[in-house]
Amino acid sequence: MIKVNIHQAKTHLSRYLARLKAGETLIICKRNTPIAEVRALPQAGQRKRPIGLAKGQFKVPPSFFEPLPDDIIEAFEGKES
């Protein structure tokens, strides 16, 4: 546990963040009286998503492959209709 006053926390925030990531807890004090506790968030799993997760749940309609209307193409190109 790291106990610091507000000025120290503001001055050395990046240093404390590295220690928080390692699992420590930061207690921020005002005039040596604790007012806040800061902890790192739990890291979400970083595993790859499997291929074909939604297989069979969606079918691309044939209209998807048709050319876009001219007004939509012009909008993408920044031209006014």
N, C-alpha and C positions, 0 to 999 in steps of 0.2 A: 504494500500500500504506500502510495506517495501522497504526502500531505504538503500542500503549498498554499500561499496566499494568492489573491487575485492578480496582483502585479507580476508575481513569478510565473503564474499560469499563462498570462498574456505574453510575457517576454520570451518564454521558452516552450511555447505550445508544441512546435514540431518535435522537439526532444521528448516531450512527454507522450506524444502520440506513438512514437516508436516503442516506448515502454508499455503503453496500453495494449498495443498489438501483441506484445509478448505475453500478455495475460495479467498485467498489474492493474490496480484500481487507483484512480486519482481522486483525492479528496480536496476540494477547493474551499478555502477558508476566507472569511472576512474578519480581520482583526483576531486571527487565531481561533475563530469559532467556525466549525464546519457548516457549510451552506449547500454544498452540492457534491455529488459523487459521479464520476465519469468512468465508464467501462467501455471496452471495445465491443462492437457488435459481433455476434457469432458469424463466422464465415459460412456462406452457403456452399453446398457441394458443387464442385466444378467438373462434373462428369459430362461427357459428350452425350447429346441426345441421339437415340437410336434412329437409324434411317428407316423410313416407312412407318413412322409412328401413327399416322392417320390413314394408312392404306385402306382403300375401299370406302372411305367416309365422304369423299368429294370427287366429283367428276368434272373435268374441264369441259364446258359446253363448246360446241363448234363455233359459236359466234365470237368466242375469245380470239380466234385466229383471223377474223375478218378485219379489213382496214378500218381505222378510226375515221369518224366524220371529219370533214375539213375544219369545222369550227373548233373542235377539240385539239386538233393538231396545231392550229393557229394560236390557241391559248397556251400550249406548251412552248411555242416559239416566241411568245410575248407579243404577238400581233393582235390588233383589235379586229373584231368582226364587223 
